[in-house]
Amino acid sequence: MHSILICDDQPDIVNALKIYLTPEGYTLHTAHTGAQAVETVKNEEIDLVLLDIMMPVMDGITAAA
């Protein structure tokens, strides 16, 4: 199954996305900063990243670059 990284600094948004995606059988990873997202992509096989733009430590635009 495909692997998705959910990255958002607001836990409620991360949890809501997990509620919708878990029943579909995706492998889910989470991060709460852009820096955590970059590390996760380096260490895991990720097929799709759902990435917030405005986050602490490293914003989503910088993380995606």
DRENKOLGU-271593 format. One record per residue: residue in three letters; y, x, z of N, C-alpha, C, CB in turn. Coordinates in nm, 4 decimals. Each point is the difference from the previous one (the first is absolute). Last residue first. Glycine has a CB too. Layout:
N
+-----+----------+----------+----------+----------+----------+----------+----------+----------+----------+----------+----------+----------+
! res !     n.c2 !     n.c1 !     n.c3 !    ca.c2 !    ca.c1 !    ca.c3 !     c.c2 !     c.c1 !     c.c3 !    cb.c2 !    cb.c1 !    cb.c3 !
+-----+----------+----------+----------+----------+----------+----------+----------+----------+----------+----------+----------+----------+
! ALA !        Y !        X !        Z !        Y !        X !        Z !        Y !        X !        Z !        Y !        X !        Z !
...
+-----+----------+----------+----------+----------+----------+----------+----------+----------+----------+----------+----------+----------+
END
This chain:
65
+-----+----------+----------+----------+----------+----------+----------+----------+----------+----------+----------+----------+----------+
! res !     n.c2 !     n.c1 !     n.c3 !    ca.c2 !    ca.c1 !    ca.c3 !     c.c2 !     c.c1 !     c.c3 !    cb.c2 !    cb.c1 !    cb.c3 !
+-----+----------+----------+----------+----------+----------+----------+----------+----------+----------+----------+----------+----------+
! ALA !   2.2396 !   1.1367 !  -0.1055 !   0.0406 !   0.1023 !  -0.0991 !  -0.0907 !   0.1187 !  -0.0047 !   0.2285 !  -0.0713 !   0.0330 !
! ALA !  -0.2466 !  -0.3117 !   0.2787 !  -0.0614 !  -0.0258 !  -0.1307 !   0.0309 !   0.1092 !  -0.1028 !   0.0161 !  -0.2433 !   0.0497 !
! ALA !   0.1749 !   0.2536 !   0.3920 !  -0.1463 !   0.0098 !   0.0104 !  -0.0678 !  -0.0169 !  -0.1349 !   0.0147 !  -0.0874 !   0.2320 !
! THR !   0.4522 !   0.0200 !  -0.1986 !  -0.0334 !   0.1416 !   0.0130 !  -0.1508 !   0.0192 !   0.0063 !   0.2172 !   0.0408 !   0.1183 !
! ILE !  -0.0650 !  -0.4802 !  -0.1235 !   0.0337 !   0.0633 !  -0.1274 !  -0.0356 !   0.1482 !   0.0034 !   0.1853 !  -0.1665 !  -0.0353 !
! GLY !  -0.2358 !  -0.0952 !   0.4329 !  -0.1011 !  -0.0240 !  -0.1009 !   0.0281 !   0.0645 !  -0.1341 !  -0.0442 !  -0.2086 !   0.1152 !
! ASP !   0.2407 !   0.4319 !   0.3399 !   0.0037 !  -0.1324 !  -0.0638 !  -0.1042 !  -0.0094 !  -0.1106 !   0.2445 !  -0.0196 !   0.0534 !
! MET !  -0.2511 !   0.3060 !   0.4134 !   0.0070 !   0.0211 !  -0.1448 !  -0.0017 !  -0.1368 !  -0.0659 !  -0.1168 !   0.2269 !   0.0140 !
! VAL !   0.2226 !  -0.1988 !   0.4578 !  -0.0616 !   0.1312 !  -0.0260 !   0.0088 !   0.0364 !  -0.1470 !  -0.1555 !  -0.0356 !   0.1919 !
! PRO !   0.1999 !  -0.4916 !  -0.0774 !   0.0449 !   0.1225 !   0.0687 !  -0.0814 !   0.1212 !  -0.0447 !   0.0705 !  -0.1381 !   0.1978 !
! MET !   0.0242 !  -0.2839 !  -0.5324 !  -0.0817 !   0.0350 !   0.1164 !   0.0566 !   0.1241 !   0.0667 !  -0.2041 !  -0.1012 !  -0.1072 !
! MET !   0.2628 !  -0.2476 !  -0.3430 !   0.0839 !   0.0422 !   0.1130 !  -0.0857 !   0.0193 !   0.1249 !   0.1976 !  -0.1231 !  -0.0976 !
! ILE !  -0.4147 !  -0.0046 !  -0.3116 !   0.1011 !   0.0988 !  -0.0395 !   0.0755 !   0.0538 !   0.1203 !   0.0226 !  -0.1151 !  -0.2195 !
! ASP !  -0.5522 !  -0.0652 !   0.1786 !   0.1346 !  -0.0445 !   0.0350 !   0.0987 !   0.1097 !  -0.0400 !  -0.0876 !  -0.1428 !   0.1931 !
! LEU !  -0.4145 !   0.0566 !  -0.4033 !   0.0897 !   0.0914 !   0.0691 !   0.1377 !  -0.0611 !   0.0202 !  -0.1258 !   0.1909 !  -0.0971 !
! LEU !  -0.4217 !  -0.2239 !  -0.0574 !   0.1045 !  -0.0998 !   0.0234 !   0.0983 !   0.0674 !   0.0944 !  -0.1563 !  -0.2045 !  -0.0339 !
! VAL !  -0.2392 !   0.4071 !  -0.3114 !   0.0859 !   0.0164 !   0.1167 !   0.1028 !  -0.1120 !   0.0010 !  -0.0333 !   0.2512 !  -0.0012 !
! LEU !  -0.4902 !  -0.1272 !  -0.2263 !   0.1258 !  -0.0727 !  -0.0065 !   0.0771 !   0.0240 !   0.1290 !  -0.1011 !  -0.1758 !  -0.1523 !
! ASP !  -0.3101 !   0.4025 !   0.0709 !   0.0172 !  -0.0588 !  -0.1325 !   0.1351 !  -0.0682 !  -0.0178 !  -0.2449 !  -0.0310 !  -0.0083 !
! ILE !   0.0217 !   0.4596 !   0.3209 !   0.0774 !  -0.1242 !   0.0034 !   0.0206 !  -0.0497 !  -0.1432 !   0.1169 !   0.0710 !   0.2151 !
! GLU !  -0.4074 !   0.2969 !   0.1109 !   0.0050 !  -0.0469 !  -0.1383 !   0.0643 !  -0.1388 !   0.0007 !  -0.2084 !   0.1353 !  -0.0661 !
! GLU !   0.3180 !   0.2572 !   0.4387 !  -0.0873 !  -0.1131 !  -0.0333 !   0.0110 !  -0.0315 !  -0.1485 !   0.0252 !  -0.0933 !   0.2332 !
! ASN !   0.2365 !   0.4414 !  -0.0158 !  -0.1299 !   0.0100 !   0.0663 !  -0.1007 !  -0.1081 !  -0.0370 !   0.1209 !   0.1052 !   0.1825 !
! LYS !   0.3438 !  -0.0666 !  -0.3501 !  -0.0591 !   0.1335 !  -0.0154 !  -0.1442 !   0.0041 !   0.0493 !   0.2273 !   0.0993 !   0.0260 !
! VAL !   0.0295 !  -0.4904 !   0.0351 !  -0.0335 !   0.0149 !  -0.1421 !  -0.0630 !   0.1368 !  -0.0264 !   0.1890 !  -0.1553 !  -0.0613 !
! THR !  -0.0276 !   0.0701 !   0.4947 !  -0.1160 !  -0.0841 !  -0.0283 !  -0.0434 !   0.0149 !  -0.1449 !   0.0745 !  -0.1615 !   0.1757 !
! GLU !   0.3202 !   0.3791 !  -0.0379 !  -0.1185 !   0.0636 !   0.0581 !  -0.1263 !  -0.0802 !  -0.0301 !   0.1432 !   0.0962 !   0.1818 !
! VAL !   0.2692 !  -0.2820 !  -0.3117 !  -0.0287 !   0.1189 !  -0.0803 !  -0.1261 !   0.0692 !   0.0516 !   0.2460 !   0.0286 !  -0.0493 !
! ALA !  -0.0843 !  -0.3904 !   0.2997 !  -0.0559 !  -0.0453 !  -0.1274 !  -0.0379 !   0.1194 !  -0.0874 !   0.1383 !  -0.2099 !   0.0135 !
! GLN !   0.0882 !   0.2887 !   0.3907 !  -0.1386 !  -0.0387 !   0.0248 !  -0.0678 !  -0.0448 !  -0.1291 !   0.0613 !  -0.0671 !   0.2340 !
! ALA !   0.3953 !   0.1606 !  -0.2584 !  -0.0749 !   0.1239 !   0.0247 !  -0.1474 !  -0.0298 !   0.0275 !   0.2087 !   0.1071 !   0.0911 !
! GLY !   0.0962 !  -0.4659 !  -0.1351 !  -0.0306 !   0.0616 !  -0.1284 !  -0.0818 !   0.1266 !   0.0156 !   0.2090 !  -0.0961 !  -0.0902 !
! THR !  -0.2643 !  -0.2685 !   0.4670 !   0.1111 !   0.0807 !  -0.0515 !  -0.0416 !   0.0550 !  -0.1360 !   0.0797 !   0.0616 !   0.2353 !
! HIS !  -0.3770 !  -0.3309 !   0.0063 !   0.1242 !  -0.0622 !   0.0456 !   0.1234 !   0.0815 !  -0.0348 !  -0.1286 !  -0.1028 !   0.1833 !
! ALA !  -0.4217 !  -0.0138 !  -0.3592 !   0.0947 !   0.1040 !   0.0406 !   0.1295 !  -0.0700 !   0.0375 !  -0.1066 !   0.1768 !  -0.1519 !
! THR !  -0.4633 !  -0.2914 !   0.0218 !   0.1369 !  -0.0347 !   0.0368 !   0.0787 !   0.1241 !   0.0377 !  -0.0778 !  -0.2241 !   0.0776 !
! HIS !  -0.3886 !   0.0246 !  -0.3790 !   0.0565 !   0.1072 !   0.0807 !   0.1431 !  -0.0415 !   0.0325 !  -0.1485 !   0.1815 !  -0.1073 !
! LEU !  -0.3345 !  -0.4395 !  -0.0919 !   0.1418 !   0.0062 !   0.0309 !   0.0327 !   0.1189 !   0.0890 !   0.0121 !  -0.2473 !  -0.0225 !
! THR !  -0.3887 !   0.0275 !  -0.3545 !   0.0095 !   0.0965 !   0.1081 !   0.1474 !   0.0220 !   0.0259 !  -0.2211 !   0.1123 !  -0.0602 !
! TYR !   0.0243 !  -0.5799 !  -0.1503 !   0.0630 !   0.1302 !  -0.0225 !  -0.0148 !   0.0891 !   0.1233 !   0.1637 !  -0.1067 !  -0.1588 !
! GLY !  -0.3078 !  -0.3709 !   0.0893 !  -0.0941 !   0.1105 !  -0.0002 !   0.0592 !   0.1375 !  -0.0269 !  -0.1618 !  -0.1638 !  -0.0720 !
! GLU !   0.3416 !  -0.3073 !   0.1392 !  -0.0290 !   0.0328 !  -0.1395 !  -0.0898 !   0.1228 !  -0.0127 !   0.2193 !  -0.0996 !  -0.0632 !
! PRO !  -0.0423 !  -0.0669 !   0.4850 !  -0.1079 !  -0.0855 !  -0.0520 !  -0.0385 !   0.0304 !  -0.1448 !   0.0793 !  -0.1749 !   0.1553 !
! THR !   0.2871 !   0.4237 !   0.0468 !  -0.1308 !   0.0273 !   0.0604 !  -0.1104 !  -0.0903 !  -0.0548 !   0.1189 !   0.0741 !   0.2052 !
! LEU !   0.3605 !  -0.1172 !  -0.3164 !  -0.0813 !   0.0913 !  -0.0807 !  -0.1397 !   0.0256 !   0.0560 !   0.2109 !   0.1048 !  -0.0700 !
! TYR !   0.1356 !  -0.3906 !   0.2818 !  -0.0260 !  -0.0477 !  -0.1358 !  -0.0991 !   0.0874 !  -0.0760 !   0.2282 !  -0.0948 !  -0.0008 !
! ILE !  -0.0919 !   0.2175 !   0.4412 !  -0.0626 !  -0.1321 !   0.0083 !  -0.0368 !  -0.0510 !  -0.1390 !   0.1306 !  -0.0490 !   0.2092 !
! LYS !   0.1184 !   0.4484 !  -0.1718 !  -0.1403 !   0.0206 !   0.0345 !  -0.0745 !  -0.1335 !   0.0067 !   0.0626 !   0.2081 !   0.1274 !
! LEU !   0.4016 !  -0.2168 !  -0.1914 !  -0.0685 !   0.0458 !  -0.1209 !  -0.1482 !   0.0238 !   0.0259 !   0.2131 !   0.1042 !  -0.0785 !
! ALA !   0.0519 !  -0.2180 !   0.4478 !  -0.0077 !  -0.1132 !  -0.0935 !  -0.0729 !   0.0405 !  -0.1281 !   0.2145 !  -0.0926 !   0.0943 !
! ASN !  -0.1242 !   0.4295 !   0.2274 !  -0.1044 !  -0.0930 !   0.0442 !  -0.0152 !  -0.1186 !  -0.0942 !   0.0458 !   0.0686 !   0.2340 !
! VAL !   0.3044 !   0.2376 !  -0.3148 !  -0.1290 !   0.0663 !  -0.0205 !  -0.1132 !  -0.0953 !   0.0371 !   0.1041 !   0.2258 !   0.0466 !
! ILE !   0.3250 !  -0.3722 !   0.0485 !  -0.0231 !  -0.0004 !  -0.1452 !  -0.1344 !   0.0645 !  -0.0310 !   0.2487 !   0.0099 !  -0.0437 !
! ASP !  -0.1032 !  -0.0045 !   0.4906 !  -0.0302 !  -0.1376 !  -0.0419 !  -0.0292 !  -0.0087 !  -0.1490 !   0.1452 !  -0.0837 !   0.1839 !
! PRO !  -0.0007 !   0.5024 !   0.0186 !  -0.1411 !  -0.0353 !   0.0204 !  -0.0361 !  -0.1418 !  -0.0438 !   0.0014 !   0.1582 !   0.1883 !
! GLN !   0.3818 !   0.1777 !  -0.3785 !  -0.0052 !  -0.1234 !   0.0784 !  -0.1458 !  -0.0453 !   0.0142 !   0.2323 !  -0.0665 !  -0.0809 !
! ASP !  -0.0936 !   0.4442 !  -0.1837 !   0.0321 !   0.0308 !   0.1395 !  -0.0016 !  -0.1232 !   0.0899 !   0.1370 !   0.1892 !  -0.0821 !
! ASP !  -0.4399 !  -0.0691 !  -0.3719 !   0.1211 !  -0.0705 !   0.0397 !   0.0258 !   0.0306 !   0.1467 !  -0.0383 !  -0.1849 !  -0.1712 !
! CYS !  -0.3576 !   0.2506 !  -0.2405 !   0.0954 !   0.0826 !   0.0741 !   0.1286 !  -0.0785 !   0.0238 !  -0.0986 !   0.2102 !  -0.1002 !
! ILE !  -0.4553 !  -0.2292 !  -0.0722 !   0.1131 !  -0.0854 !   0.0357 !   0.0940 !   0.0839 !   0.0855 !  -0.1406 !  -0.2145 !  -0.0093 !
! LEU !  -0.2810 !   0.3134 !  -0.3590 !   0.0819 !   0.0504 !   0.1095 !   0.1181 !  -0.0942 !   0.0178 !  -0.0702 !   0.2406 !  -0.0447 !
! ILE !  -0.4521 !  -0.2923 !  -0.1838 !   0.1436 !  -0.0292 !  -0.0014 !   0.0647 !   0.0606 !   0.1236 !  -0.0388 !  -0.2139 !  -0.1294 !
! SER !  -0.4462 !   0.2273 !  -0.2032 !   0.0655 !   0.0376 !   0.1244 !   0.1509 !  -0.0184 !  -0.0137 !  -0.1848 !   0.1643 !   0.0515 !
! HIS !  -0.3021 !  -0.3810 !  -0.2983 !   0.1267 !   0.0730 !  -0.0094 !   0.0648 !   0.0187 !   0.1366 !   0.0313 !  -0.0918 !  -0.2294 !
! MET !  -0.5726 !   0.0517 !   0.1440 !   0.1185 !  -0.0849 !   0.0000 !   0.1233 !   0.0883 !   0.0000 !  -0.1226 !  -0.1843 !   0.1220 !
+-----+----------+----------+----------+----------+----------+----------+----------+----------+----------+----------+----------+----------+
END
